[in-house]
Amino acid sequence: MSKNKVIQEKFKLSFLLPKYWLTWLGVIILYTISWLPYKVQLTMGRMVGRLMMKFGGTRLKVAKKNIAVCFPQLSEQERQVMLKKNFENTGIGLFETGMGWWWPDWRVKRKITVSGLEHLEQAKADGSGILLLTLHYLSLEFSGRATGHVHPTVAFYRPNHNELMEYFQHSGRSRSNKYMIDKTDVKGMIKALRAKETCVYLPDQDYGRKRSIFVPFFNVEHTASTIGTMLFAKVKNVKTLMLIPRRLPDDSGYILEFLPALENFPSGDDEQDIIRINQLVEQAILREPEQYMWLHRRFKTRPNKTDPKFYD
């Protein structure tokens, strides 16, 4: 792996400067709340989410448009219910971040259920590297920590621009996993796969025109879909699996659902393979659609620069 881009954050005295004081305040509040009873945090999260929806601005418009486009079969009232639940889950996701970063191991383990781990173990039995695809459920910070207790991974991710927040983010995500690789370090990710690591990659966001092809996603025929999946899946002796992590609807905890390794993948037809991945992501979202990150501008990049903006 590339020595210069494997994320290794260390505490700096500069973090004590006044420009970080607001960040410290937010972190201290989140840390304190993380020790409250689990269901109290969920209740608080829902309250925060409703407040966020009230002052949602652009993100509210984005989520509303995404839900309308992806679920045209729903009535306006049903979409509004999903939108409200989605913002409640967004608020919960804030506190799940604190849970993921600071909960002791025993508390994390008590809240997780695992399904299909045998698929991952079987895929690794012959010494293969694993490309573990997952998606942006709002509980991602907690489920990332939880996954490490089941099977420590290497994560391909975007560092936070705030150096102090990045320090806490890195520390939290590394508590039960191996290490993280900067999203620009493609060679580092490939080396990790060749070293037979289990590497986490999220293929469900808009990464821009240069790194995408346009294929269907839900009801949008031309959706910018990353080619990164194929770049990593084509590494020799690598198998591709999907992990679907989500909060259980009865608020009892979380499930980590590992699906079987994809057969005939890559197939040699990149476009059809990416369509297949998008379909798997769709199916995963439909498990708990209100828990998905609909606030993301998934359809921002259009096939042609002259096309009308998707989000007005």
Secondary structure as UniProt FT lines:
FT   TURN            3..5
FT   STRAND          6..7
FT   HELIX           13..16
FT   HELIX           18..20
FT   HELIX           21..33
FT   TURN            34..35
FT   HELIX           38..54
FT   HELIX           57..70
FT   TURN            72..73
FT   HELIX           76..102
FT   HELIX           105..110
FT   STRAND          112..115
FT   HELIX           117..124
FT   TURN            125..127
FT   STRAND          129..133
FT   TURN            138..139
FT   HELIX           140..150
FT   STRAND          154..157
FT   HELIX           163..173
FT   STRAND          179..182
FT   TURN            183..184
FT   HELIX           186..194
FT   TURN            195..196
FT   STRAND          198..201
FT   HELIX           209..211
FT   STRAND          212..217
FT   TURN            218..219
FT   STRAND          220..226
FT   HELIX           228..233
FT   TURN            236..237
FT   STRAND          238..247
FT   TURN            249..250
FT   STRAND          254..258
FT   TURN            263..264
FT   HELIX           270..285
FT   TURN            286..287
FT   HELIX           289..291
FT   TURN            294..295
FT   TURN            298..299
FT   TURN            305..306
//
